[in-house]
């Protein structure tokens, strides 16, 4: 959704699951478990019923908070009915808890691994819905508790002072007088994309992100996106998935856009990021399996950690090693009318800034937990993210609006990276693992499974 943020040390909350033992073999047979087709059908029907209730519940919750529903592409009649007669928040909270209990009862009967993953996904999404409803009613959680309840992971944040060594490295890359953030901003301003070059630069960037993704992950016929440039947002880019394998990708131009954002946003919002993930979920789970719960996407849920984490990691997956710098130098800079630097200092600086950017989470935690005020949050953002006051204020506005959602970028990326790269697989295997993440009912706990 917005600017990628790398992260550091994390601890994930594991979802406790109860798996039933294998079915007993019929008399006269040994060593082979028999499949009870009647039970399997009943379990599938029970999950379908829970999914239908979850779908209606999510859409009703969305009537109480603008932006709660990030995407919906199921039948219009279901959405219209939910919006025409939504329950109040107290009734929705009670219904959410009852549905969680029903999901737990159903999960205890399941044998099929994929069905158990489906039930676990529904349970985790419902816990997030419960939490968000409590927040709408005035409950406030500590930053790490809120993150755990909404997104299924509990972050461990590094102290701000631990980033000072990265600031020292950045200072050496951009020597001179005055505050370091001002020097960095002045240096990077030379790589700003002129407004009349934004469209062709982003179109070229997204095309290369798509080509590299399509070489490894098949895409539905007729998939497409529409690109828009907008203003007045707290984020730098957003993907609005429309269903039918189509997205609206918006890029915020409130602040000057630098070249480094072109491939980042092209991958993150497009391929192999949000657009591709939503397409694969629609194709593989909604259309092929009829799992209606995936036709709705509540923003404040574990689904977002998977979405943001895979979108962020997708940048490095699509452009490994020096490929990103080479594409920017040889393809995008000429289109943008930006002179290519004579050495690699530009890319070294960007990498150093990326390593320091986990500080944003610690700043968000301190700000949301009341340890610092807004003015201090802006000042610390300027210092550690090395941005102007206007960019720092935009960052804090994002925290005001989305609160602990900020963990999903760096934390999600770290978890997806660890899962995809575990055991030093081949490039093809890395892409296969990525495809499974974006095509299955994946939870943060699944990324930790070996």
C-alpha positions in Angstrom: 0.0 0.0 0.0 2.7 2.5 0.9 6.4 3.0 1.1 8.3 -0.3 1.8 9.7 -0.5 5.3 12.3 -3.2 6.2 12.3 -4.7 9.6 14.5 -6.5 12.1 13.8 -8.8 14.9 10.4 -10.3 15.1 8.5 -12.9 17.0 5.4 -14.5 15.5 2.3 -15.5 17.3 1.6 -19.1 16.5 -2.0 -20.1 16.0 -2.9 -23.1 18.1 -4.7 -25.7 15.9 -6.3 -29.0 16.9 -6.0 -31.7 14.3 -8.1 -34.8 14.6 -6.4 -38.2 14.3 -6.6 -40.3 11.1 -9.8 -42.2 10.5 -9.8 -45.9 11.5 -9.5 -48.5 8.7 -12.6 -50.6 8.1 -12.7 -54.2 9.5 -10.3 -56.5 7.5 -8.1 -53.6 6.3 -4.9 -52.5 8.0 -2.3 -49.8 7.4 -4.5 -47.5 5.2 -6.7 -44.8 6.7 -10.2 -44.7 5.1 -11.7 -41.4 4.0 -15.2 -40.8 5.3 -16.8 -39.0 2.3 -19.9 -38.1 4.2 -17.9 -36.5 7.0 -15.7 -34.7 4.5 -18.7 -33.3 2.7 -20.3 -32.2 6.0 -17.1 -30.5 7.1 -16.8 -28.6 3.8 -20.4 -27.5 4.1 -19.8 -26.3 7.6 -16.8 -24.3 6.5 -18.8 -22.8 3.6 -21.5 -21.7 6.0 -18.9 -20.1 8.3 -17.3 -18.4 5.3 -20.7 -17.0 4.2 -21.3 -15.6 7.7 -17.8 -14.2 7.8 -18.3 -12.5 4.5 -21.6 -10.8 5.6 -20.1 -9.9 8.9 -17.0 -8.3 7.3 -19.2 -6.2 5.0 -21.4 -5.0 7.9 -18.3 -4.0 9.9 -17.2 -2.0 6.9 -20.3 0.2 7.2 -18.9 1.4 10.6 -15.4 2.3 9.4 -14.5 3.8 6.0 -11.5 1.9 4.5 -12.1 -1.2 6.7 -12.9 -3.2 3.5 -9.9 -2.9 1.2 -11.5 -5.0 -1.6 -14.7 -6.8 -2.4 -15.6 -8.5 -5.6 -18.3 -11.0 -4.7 -22.0 -10.7 -5.6 -23.3 -7.1 -5.5 -26.5 -8.3 -3.8 -24.6 -9.5 -0.7 -22.9 -6.2 -0.3 -26.1 -4.3 -0.9 -27.9 -6.4 1.7 -25.1 -5.9 4.3 -25.0 -2.2 3.8 -28.8 -1.8 3.8 -29.3 -3.4 7.2 -26.0 -3.6 9.2 -26.0 -4.7 12.8 -24.6 -2.2 15.4 -21.1 -2.7 16.6 -22.1 -4.5 19.9 -24.2 -7.0 18.0 -21.4 -7.5 15.4 -18.9 -8.1 18.2 -21.1 -10.8 19.8 -21.7 -12.4 16.3 -17.9 -12.4 15.7 -17.2 -14.2 18.9 -19.9 -16.7 18.3 -18.5 -17.4 14.8 -15.0 -17.9 16.2 -16.4 -20.5 18.6 -18.2 -22.2 15.7 -15.0 -22.2 13.7 -13.1 -23.8 16.6 -15.7 -26.6 16.9 -15.5 -27.2 13.2 -11.7 -27.2 13.1 -11.5 -30.0 15.7 -13.3 -32.3 13.2 -11.0 -31.6 10.2 -8.5 -34.1 8.8 -7.7 -32.5 5.4 -4.6 -30.3 5.7 -6.0 -27.6 3.3 -9.3 -27.6 5.1 -7.5 -27.0 8.4 -5.6 -24.1 6.9 -8.8 -22.7 5.6 -10.3 -22.9 9.1 -7.2 -21.4 10.7 -7.4 -18.5 8.2 -11.0 -17.8 9.1 -10.3 -18.0 12.8 -7.4 -15.5 12.5 -9.4 -13.1 10.4 -12.3 -13.3 12.9 -9.9 -12.5 15.8 -8.7 -9.5 13.9 -12.4 -8.4 13.3 -13.1 -8.8 17.0 -10.1 -6.6 17.8 -11.0 -3.9 15.3 -14.6 -3.8 16.6 -13.3 -3.4 20.2 -11.1 -0.5 18.9 -14.1 1.1 17.2 -15.8 1.0 20.6 -13.0 2.8 22.3 -10.6 0.0 23.5 -7.0 0.9 23.1 -4.2 -1.7 23.1 -0.5 -1.3 23.5 1.2 -1.1 20.1 2.6 -4.6 20.2 -0.6 -6.1 21.5 -2.6 -4.3 18.8 -0.3 -5.6 16.1 -0.5 -9.2 17.4 -4.3 -9.2 17.6 -4.8 -7.6 14.2 -2.0 -9.1 12.1 -1.0 -12.3 13.9 2.5 -11.3 14.8 4.2 -9.7 17.8 7.0 -7.3 16.8 10.1 -6.9 18.9 11.5 -3.5 18.1 15.0 -2.3 18.3 15.9 0.9 20.2 16.4 4.0 18.0 20.1 4.3 19.1 20.8 0.9 17.4 20.4 2.7 14.0 23.0 5.3 14.8 25.7 3.2 13.1 23.7 3.3 9.9 23.4 7.1 10.2 27.2 7.3 10.5 27.6 5.3 7.3 25.1 7.6 5.5 26.9 10.7 6.8 30.1 9.4 5.1 28.2 8.9 1.8 26.8 12.4 1.8 29.5 14.7 3.4 29.0 18.4 3.9 27.6 21.0 6.3 24.1 21.1 7.8 21.7 18.5 9.2 22.2 15.0 7.6 18.6 14.8 6.6 18.9 18.0 4.6 22.0 16.8 2.9 20.4 13.5 1.9 17.3 15.2 0.6 19.3 17.7 -1.5 21.3 14.8 -3.0 18.3 12.7 -3.8 16.4 15.6 -5.3 18.6 15.3 -8.3 16.8 12.0 -9.0 13.3 13.4 -9.0 11.1 12.4 -11.9 9.7 15.4 -13.7 5.9 15.5 -13.6 5.6 15.2 -17.4 7.7 12.1 -17.3 5.8 10.3 -14.5 3.4 8.4 -16.7 5.9 6.9 -19.2 8.4 6.1 -16.4 5.9 4.3 -14.2 4.5 2.4 -17.2 7.9 1.2 -18.2 8.7 0.2 -14.6 5.5 -1.7 -14.2 5.9 -3.4 -17.6 9.3 -4.8 -16.4 7.9 -5.9 -13.1 5.2 -7.7 -14.9 7.6 -9.3 -17.4 9.9 -10.7 -14.7 6.9 -12.0 -12.7 5.1 -13.6 -15.7 8.3 -15.6 -16.6 7.7 -17.5 -13.4 4.0 -17.2 -12.3 1.2 -17.7 -14.8 -1.5 -15.0 -14.9 -5.1 -15.2 -15.8 -6.1 -14.2 -19.4 -7.3 -10.6 -19.7 -5.7 -9.4 -16.4 -5.1 -5.6 -16.4 -4.6 -2.5 -14.3 -5.3 1.2 -14.7 -2.7 3.7 -13.4 -3.7 7.1 -11.9 -1.8 9.9 -10.2 -3.6 11.5 -7.3 -3.1 13.9 -4.4 -4.2 14.4 -0.8 -3.2 10.9 0.5 -1.1 9.8 3.5 0.4 6.9 1.4 2.7 7.0 -1.6 0.9 4.3 -3.6 -2.2 2.1 -3.4 -3.7 -0.8 -5.2 -7.5 -1.0 -5.3 -8.4 -4.5 -6.6 -11.6 -4.4 -8.6 -12.1 -8.1 -9.2 -12.2 -9.9 -12.5 -8.4 -9.7 -12.6 -8.3 -5.9 -12.8 -6.8 -3.3 -10.4 -6.7 0.5 -10.1 -3.1 1.5 -9.1 -2.8 5.0 -7.7 0.4 7.0 -7.1 0.3 10.0 -4.7 2.0 13.1 -6.1 1.7 15.4 -3.1 5.5 15.2 -2.8 8.1 15.0 -5.6 8.5 11.4 -6.7 12.0 10.1 -7.0 13.2 7.5 -9.5 13.7 4.8 -6.8 9.9 4.7 -6.3 9.2 3.5 -9.8 10.3 -0.1 -9.6 9.4 -0.3 -5.9 5.8 0.7 -6.5 5.6 -1.2 -9.8 6.5 -4.4 -8.0 4.7 -3.6 -4.7 1.4 -2.5 -6.1 1.5 -4.5 -9.3 3.7 -7.5 -10.0 4.5 -9.7 -8.1 2.8 -7.6 -5.4 -0.8 -6.7 -4.6 -2.3 -7.0 -8.1 -0.8 -10.5 -8.6 -1.7 -11.7 -5.2 -5.3 -10.6 -5.5 -5.6 -12.2 -8.9 -4.2 -15.5 -7.8 -6.5 -15.6 -4.7 -9.5 -14.9 -7.0 -8.4 -17.4 -9.6 -7.4 -20.3 -7.3 -9.6 -19.9 -4.2 -12.7 -18.0 -5.2 -13.3 -19.3 -8.7 -11.7 -22.7 -8.6 -12.7 -23.7 -5.0 -15.7 -21.5 -4.3 -14.2 -20.1 -1.1 -16.2 -16.9 -0.8 -14.3 -15.6 2.2 -11.5 -14.6 -0.2 -13.8 -12.3 -2.2 -13.6 -9.8 0.7 -10.4 -8.3 2.1 -10.6 -6.5 5.5 -7.6 -4.3 5.7 -6.9 -4.8 9.4 -6.3 -8.5 9.4 -3.4 -11.1 9.0 -4.2 -11.1 5.3 -2.4 -7.7 5.2 0.9 -9.0 6.6 1.0 -11.5 3.8 -0.1 -9.0 1.2 2.4 -6.3 2.2 5.2 -8.7 3.0 5.0 -10.5 -0.3 4.7 -7.2 -2.1 7.8 -5.8 -0.5 9.8 -9.0 -0.9 8.7 -9.2 -4.5 10.9 -6.2 -5.4 14.1 -8.2 -4.6 12.7 -11.4 -6.0 12.0 -9.8 -9.3 15.2 -7.7 -9.4 17.9 -9.7 -7.5 21.4 -8.5 -7.1 22.4 -5.6 -9.4 19.3 -6.1 -11.7 17.4 -3.2 -10.1 20.2 -0.7 -10.3 20.9 -1.8 -13.9 17.2 -1.4 -14.9 17.1 2.1 -13.3 20.3 3.2 -14.9 19.8 1.8 -18.4 16.0 1.9 -18.9 14.2 4.3 -16.5 16.7 7.1 -16.1 16.7 7.9 -19.8 12.9 7.8 -19.9 12.7 10.1 -16.9 15.4 12.4 -18.3 17.6 11.9 -15.3 21.4 11.8 -15.7 22.8 8.5 -14.6 25.3 8.8 -11.7 29.0 8.3 -12.4 29.4 5.7 -9.6 27.4 3.5 -7.3 27.1 6.0 -4.4 23.4 6.6 -5.2 22.5 3.0 -4.8 24.7 2.6 -1.7 22.9 5.4 -0.1 19.5 4.0 -0.9 20.6 0.6 0.6 21.8 2.3 3.8 18.6 4.3 4.1 16.7 1.1 3.8 18.7 -0.5 6.6 17.9 2.4 8.9 14.2 2.6 8.0 13.1 0.0 10.6 13.4 2.9 13.0 9.9 4.0 11.7 8.4 1.1 13.7 10.0 2.1 16.9 8.9 5.7 16.4 5.3 4.6 15.7 5.3 2.5 18.8 6.6 5.3 21.0 4.1 7.8 19.4 1.0 5.5 19.6 1.8 4.4 23.1 2.1 8.0 24.2 5.8 8.0 25.0 6.4 10.9 22.6 4.2 13.6 21.2 3.5 14.3 17.5 6.2 16.9 17.3 8.8 14.5 18.6 7.6 11.8 16.2 8.1 14.1 13.2 11.6 15.2 14.4 12.7 11.6 15.0 11.3 10.6 11.6 13.4 13.3 10.0 16.5 12.1 11.8 16.2 8.4 11.3 14.4 8.2 7.9 16.5 11.1 6.6 13.6 13.0 5.1 12.3 16.6 4.9 9.8 17.9 7.4 7.0 17.5 4.8 7.9 13.9 4.2 8.2 13.2 7.9 4.7 14.7 8.5 3.3 12.5 5.8 4.8 9.5 7.5 3.3 10.4 10.8 -0.1 11.1 9.2 0.1 7.5 7.9 0.7 6.3 11.5 -2.2 8.4 12.7 -4.5 6.8 10.1 -3.3 3.2 10.1 -1.6 2.8 13.5 0.1 -0.6 13.9 -0.5 -1.5 10.2 3.1 -0.1 9.7 4.5 -3.5 11.0 3.3 -5.3 7.9 5.9 -4.0 5.5 9.2 -4.8 7.0 8.1 -7.5 9.3 6.0 -9.2 6.6 9.0 -8.8 4.2 11.4 -10.4 6.7 9.0 -13.4 7.2 8.3 -13.9 3.5 12.0 -13.7 2.7 13.0 -16.2 5.4 10.3 -18.6 4.1 11.1 -18.3 0.4 14.9 -18.4 0.9 15.0 -21.1 3.6 17.6 -23.8 2.7 19.2 -21.8 -0.2 16.7 -22.9 -2.9 17.1 -22.4 -6.7 15.6 -19.3 -8.2 12.8 -21.4 -9.7 12.0 -22.9 -6.3 11.9 -19.4 -4.8 9.3 -18.3 -7.3 7.3 -21.6 -6.7 7.3 -20.8 -3.0 6.2 -17.3 -3.7 3.4 -18.5 -5.9 2.1 -20.8 -3.2 2.1 -17.9 -0.7 -0.1 -15.8 -2.9 -2.3 -18.6 -4.1 -3.2 -20.4 -0.8 -4.9 -19.5 2.5 -1.6 -18.3 4.0 -1.1 -17.0 7.5 2.0 -15.6 9.2 2.3 -18.8 11.1 2.5 -20.8 7.8 5.6 -18.8 6.9 7.3 -20.1 10.0 6.4 -23.8 9.4 9.2 -26.0 8.2 
